Amino acid sequence: MPIDAIVFDKDGTLFDFADTWGAFGRSLLLRLTDGDKMRAAELGRVIGFDLEQEQYAHDSIVIAGTVEEIADALILHVEDMTINELVDLMNVEAAAAPQAPAVPLRPFLEGLQKSGIKLGVATNDSEHPAIQHLESAGIRDHFDFVAGYDSGHGFKPGPGQLLAFAAHVGVDPARIAMVGDSLHDLQAGRAAGMTTIGVLTGLAEADALAPMADVVLPDIGHIPEWLAKN
C-alpha cells in the first residue's frame, strides 16, 4: 500500500542519539551535583549513563522514557529539589542541547514533501524542547504536526500521538509509516496500524528492532529509495 504520510521519532531518528545526548547527560548531571564528578557518576548509573564516556547503556531510561519518567528515577538521589523543579531543569537543559542531524535534513524532508508526503514528529521528549530542536535545525516548517509526551495524546509505546497525526493530516493509518530507533517507536506504530521503519542512528541494533519493523534501514536517508521499491 502506498505511503502518503510519515511520522518520525526525533532523538535517534532525525538526530543521531549518541552525538546529541551525550553532552546533555554530562551537563545535566554535573549541574545537579554542583560539579561533583563522583556524585554525578553515581547519578549517571541510576539512569544508565557513563559520565566519563558520555555514553548511554542500551537499556537506559533516557533512550525512550519521558522527561517525567527520567525525573522519577533521579529524584530520590537529588537534594533540595522537587519533581517539578527537576522536570523544568531537564527541559531547559534539553532545549539547549546541540542537535546532530542523522542526515542533511532540509533536502531530505523537502524531497519527501515534493513527493506529496505529509510529515510529522512524535517524541517522548516534551513538546517545547522538541519544537526548539526542530527550529534550531531549520526544519520546523517541514512538519505538519509535532507532538511531545505532554501534548495531550499520550506517549509511546501507546499509539495516541500517531493516531492524532493521522487525524490531523487526514490520512488512513494504513497509509502512514512510523520511523524510529527504539522498540517503543515501532510498538507504537504497530498499535496504530502503520508501516514501521526502524533506523540504526539510536542505540538499538538491527536484531533488536527487526521483530517490530517492516524494514530496518541504516538511517532515514535510505527511506526514499525504500519507498520507491515498495
N, C-alpha and C positions, 0 to 999 in steps of 0.2 A: 504494500500500500504506500502511495506517495507520502512524503513528509512535507507538511505545509507550515510547520512551526517547530521551533527548538527552544527548550528551556535548559539553561546552563546552571550548574552549581558554580560558585565563584572561586573559593580557595582550593587550589589543587587542580582546577579545571581551566578557567580563564587565566588564572595566575598560578605560577609554579609555587607549590606549597612550601617546600623547604627554603627556597630563596627568599620568599616573602615573610614567613612567620618565624624563622629562627631568631632574627634580631628582635622581633616583637617580644618573644618569650623571655629573652635575656633582659631586655629593658624593663618589662613589667615586673619580673621577679626581683630585680635589683631595686626598683622603686618601692616595692612592697616591704623590702627589708632594709631600707636606708643604706643600700650599698654593701651590706654584709654578704659576701660571696658564699660563705658556708651556709648561712640560713637560706640564701637564695637557691643554692644547690639542693637543699632539703625540700624546699617548696617545689622545685622542679621535679623531684622524684614523685611528689604527690600527683602531678598532672602528666607524668611520663615525658619529661623534658630534661635532656642533659645540658646543663648550663655551659660547661666548657666547650662541648662540641657544637652547641646550638642546634641540637637535633632532637626530634620527637621519636618516641617509641611507636611502633606500628599500632599499638592499642591505646595510644594517648587519647584522653578525653577531648583534647583540643582539636583533633582532626575532624570530628563530626558533631561534637557537642555544641549546645548553645552557650552563650555567654553566661547565662544563669546556672547552667549545669557545671561549667568550669568554676564559677564563683562558689557554688555549693561545695565543691571538692576542696577549695582553698580556704574557705572562711574559718574553719576550725584552727587553722595554722597561722592566721593573721591577727595581729593585736590591734586594738583601738580602731576598729573599722566595722561598720555594719555591712550587711549583704548588699544593700542598695548602693552604698558608697563604693564598695568593691566593684559592682557591676558598672557603675558610672566611670570609675577609673579605667577599667578594662576597655570600655567603649572609646574613651579618649585615646588610650594607647593604640587601640586597633585602628581608629580612624587615621592616626598619624603614621601607621606602618607603611613604608615604601613598598609599592606593588611591583612584582617581577612578572610581566606578561609571559604566558606559556608560548605564545607565538605573536608576531606582529598583529595586534588585534583589530585596528581600524580597517586595513584592507581585507582581513578575513571576514569581519562582520558585514562590511559593505558588499562583499561578494555574495554572501547569503541573502542579504536584503534585495539585491538586484535580481535574485532568483525568485523573489516573491515570498520568501520565508519570513514569518513573524518570529521575533526573538524575545526571550525573557530570561530573568535570573531568579533563582530560588536558592537562598542560602540560609544556613543556621546561624549566621552572623546576625547582628542587629541591623535593621533597615538603614539607619542613619549612616553608620560607618560604611556599609555596603555601597550606598549611593556615593559617598565621598570617594571610595576607592575607584568606582567606575568613572567619576568625574575627573579624578587625578590622572587616569589613563586616557582621558579624552574620548570615552566611548559611551557615556551615559545616554546620549541621544540616539544610540542604535537600538535601544531596548524599549519594547512596548510595555514592559511590566517588570517591576523589581519587588521582590518580597523577601523580608527577613523573618526570623523566628517570631518577632514581635509585631508583625504586620496584621495579625488577626486571622491568619489562615492555618495556624499550627506550624509544626516544623517536621522536617524529615527524620525518620523514615515514613511518617504519615504522608498521605497524598494531597493534603489540603492546599498547599502552595501551588502545586502543579495543576490541580483542577481549577483553582482560581485563575491561573494563567490561561488555561483553555477557555474558560468562560469569558475572560477579558478580551481575547483576540477572536473569539467566535469560531474556534477550530475544534473538531472532534478529537478527544484524546488519542484515538487510534491513529490519527494522522500527525501526532506530535512525537518528537524524540526528546527524552531526558538524557542529558550528558553530565556525567560526574565521575569523580575519582574514588568514591567510597561506596561500600555496600549500602549505607544509609541512602545515598542518592539513587542507586539502582533499585533498591527495595521500594522507595517512594514512586519511582517510575513504573514499576510493575503494578503496584497497588492502584495507580491512576490509569492503568490500561494503555501505557505508552510504550513505544520502542525504547530500549535502553542501550546507551552507548557508554562504555567505560573508557577512561583515559588514564595514562600512566604518569601524569605530572603531579600526582599526590604521593602518598607513601605506600599505598596498596599495590601489590604485584598482580600481574595478569591472572594467575591461578586463583587468587582470592576473589577477583571481580567476575571471572568467567561464568560462574553458576547463575548470576543475576543479569548478565549482559547479553544482548543480542550480538554485540561485537565489542571487542576491546581494541582500541587504537593507541598508538604511541602518544598522540596529543590531538587537540582539537583541529589542528591544521590538516589532518587527514580526513576530516568529515566530508568536504565537498566531493572528493574522489569516491568515497564510500557511497554517498548519496547517488552519484552518477551511475553506479553499478547496480543499484537496488531500486 
